[in-house]
Amino acid sequence: MARGRNNNRTSHGGGGGAIHSADMAISKENEYKKGVKKLQTRTEMAAQMLTEGGDIESFLMEADPDNAESFLLAQRNRLKAIAEGNAKQWNEIENFVQAVKNVRSDVQRQNQSSAAAAGGDGEGEEDGAGADEAPDYERSIQEAMETVRESKESDPNYVSLDDHEMVISLRESLGEKVNKRSRNDDDDLEIVNNVGSDDIHALKCPITGMFFEDPVRNKVCGHTYDRKGLIQLFSMRKTKCPIPGCSNNTLSWDQVEVDDEMKLKVRRHKTREEAAKRKRDLDETMEEDEQGGGYTVLE
């Protein structure tokens, strides 16, 4: 009888059932984060439309100069608040998963101790008050989350919400100059938005060699292609991922999904290029005006 009660307690109270549930929660970390990531991508897309010096700002400042500035400020602050919310939710997901891992380890140690005390045949199960009471795992996870949160915040390398990658990226999309504090010292390091040749190469389809227009990401191997490139590849009856060294030999439409993040990266790059071109054109115009004295003589 003792053996039977022990088996029941193991499956319900703190044994295989609890560990299995913990493993399921841990395995879903990327799934939890996917929704946050998608919202962040859309937020950054909206921010690019409201970027400083962009077409929308220019139009509003010309059409409604009395209200445009306050309107733009309110919308930009709203987007920043959303990005901060995304960053906070991202952190909470990581805290939750780490807390579940910690509780899982505790449960596993307790099971091993109980098994050792029982001598492998269920004896000793009744030792200690409340042996048959089901553990309160929800409370354990909440307490573990608080411990994880406090541990992170006391870490010298802790990144605040203001310096979180999502908030920084949003501010960059708005066209702000961002200063990020180094983790190694107290110097402020300005984030430079220059894009190198390697980064530009990553914005191009490995099949067509052109900038992504309709990028799709492979859920199996993680590589990204343009939809037109895949159509071209499949038309030649090829099913191997075109990335050198990739072992995915069963490439299919079922494996891919829309890559909103890559869309954002390409749009951000093109926005920077357009802004740089406008600046060059303006500089050339001003230089020509200075050389010509700024006057046009009509005869």
Secondary structure, DSSP 8 states (H G I E B T S, - for coil): -HHHHHHHHIIIIISHHHHHHHHHHHHTHHHHHHHHHHHHHHHHHHHHHT-TTSHHHHHHHHH-HHHHHHHHHHHHHHHHHHHHHHHHHHHHHHHHHHHHHHHHHHHHHHHHHHHHHHTTTTTTTT-STTTTS---HHHHHHHHHHHHHHHHHTSTT---GGGSHHHHHHHHHTT---EEE-SSSS-EEE------HHHHHHTB-TTT-SB-SSEEEETTT--EEEHHHHHHHHHTT--S-SSTT-------GGGEEE-HHHHHHHHHHHHHHHHHHHHHHHHHHHHHHHHTTT-----
